[in-house]
Structures are given as C-alpha cells and as structure tokens.
Amino acid sequence: MLARIVLIGLVATGAGCGKPSSSAPPTPEPLPQAAADEAELTAALGELTQVVRRFAAEQRRAPKTLDELVAQGYLSRVPEPPAGKKFAINKKLEVYLAGP
C-alpha cells in the first residue's frame, strides 16, 4: 500500500516536468502609469548618480549642483524633477529627491 502511494506521488509530481509547451509566453501586462513613472524616475536617479560619481572621480571633488554637471559638459540638461521636489546630492554621491 505504501509503495502504491509513493508511486502515485511520483507520477503526480513528474506530470508537470518535461519539455516546455510550444505556445508563446503570455504578453506582459502594461505597467500602470504610476508604476511606469516610478520606474522611469528610479532609472533617472541611477543615471544621474553615475554621472555625479564620474565627475567626482575625474575632478576629485563632488559637484555642488547638477547644474554644474551641465556647465562642465557631463550632462546636456538636468531632467525635470517631479512636482514639488528637487534633485539633491548626498555625501555618498547619490542623487535623490528632496522636498522644496
């Protein structure tokens, strides 16, 4: 009896194994606008942080503002922060959003 239960369990577990189906993977759902905006903002903050760190490595000092990165040719322009926020640089040379 125990052998039969073990055999049924093995067959049931193995039923899902094997080749993947030939059907195409489901199309991902589009992100809601808020999530897309959040992902875009996170990417922008990461890119700005990289530019700040490159400036600091090459100039051997941290930039005072992001506008200094534009003046020195590291950025073509400072992106527009979300309403009511501004970009700031912390002591770890990370760009973050600060209140007004």
N, C-alpha and C positions, 0 to 999 in steps of 0.2 A: 504494500500500500504506500509506504513512504517513497519507494522508488518511483511509483506512478506520479505522485505529487511533485517530486523533483523534476521528472521528465516533462510534465505539463508546464511547470515554471520555466524550464529552459526553453521549451518551444515558444512560450508566450514572450519571453524576453528576446529571443532571437528573431521574432517575426518582424520587428522594425529594422533589423540590421540588413545590410546588403547594399546594392547599388542605389545611388540617389535616383529619384524619379527623373524622367526626361523633360518634365514640364518646367517652364521658365520660373524663376523665383518671383515672388509677388513684388509688384512695384511698390516702393516705399511711399507711405502717405506723405503729402507735403507738410512741412512744418507749419504750425500756426504762426502768424506774423510775429507775435511777441517772442516766440522761441527763435525764429529766424533772426530777428533784430538782436536778441541776446547773443546768439552765436556769432553774428557779424561784429558786434561790439567786443566780444572776447577775443576774436581774431585781430581786430584793430589794436586792442591794448597790447596783445602779444607782439605784433609787428612794431609798434611804437617803442616798446621796451627793448627790442633788439636794436633798433636804431639808436636809442639813448645809450645802450651799452657799447655799441660800436664807436659812437662819438667819444665816450669816456675812455675807451681803450686807446683810441688814436690821439685824442687831445690831452689825455692824462688828467682830466677833470670832468666833473659832471656838468651838463648844460643847466643853465638857470631856468630856462623855459623851453617849451617845444618850438617857440618862435625862433630861438637861437639855432635850432636844427635846420630850419628853413633858410635862415640867413647864411649859414655855413654850407648849404647845398646838400645836406643829409636827407632832407625831405623837400618835396616840391610844394607841399602845403600842409597845414595842420588840419586834420579832419574835424568836422563839426561835432562837438560832444552832444549828448542828449540834453534836452531842455532842462534848465536849472542845474546843470552840472558843469564842471570844467576838468580838464586833464591836469594832473599833477605828477611829480616825480618824487618817489620816496628815497630813503638813504640806501636802499638795496638796488637803486637804479631801475625800479619798476614803475611803469606808468599806470596810474589808477584814476578812477573818477572821484572827484571831491565835490562837496557841496559848494554853493556860491560864495 
